[in-house]
Amino acid sequence: MNLFDIIRYNVEFFFQDVEEIGSSDVSCCVNAVIRDYAPLTVQFASTPTRREIRRAVNAAIREFLPDD
């Protein structure tokens, strides 16, 4: 499992069947991604910052949500 798989899984989990998404909802998703990804980064010299992960989560949300 890589970072993008973790983001996709969490976005689907948090935002399946929701009507509105608030910034606190996105923050909860970002926290879950960081929690799930952290154990995989032990061998890395550098890891993505919270801001980079939040951008990736927002991009995944845009792809995940249907166009109305």
Buried (B, 14 or more C-beta within 10 A) or exposed (E): EEBEEBBBBBBEEBBEEEEEBEEEBBEEBBEBBBEBBEEEEEEEEEBBEEEEBBEBBBEBBEEBEEEE
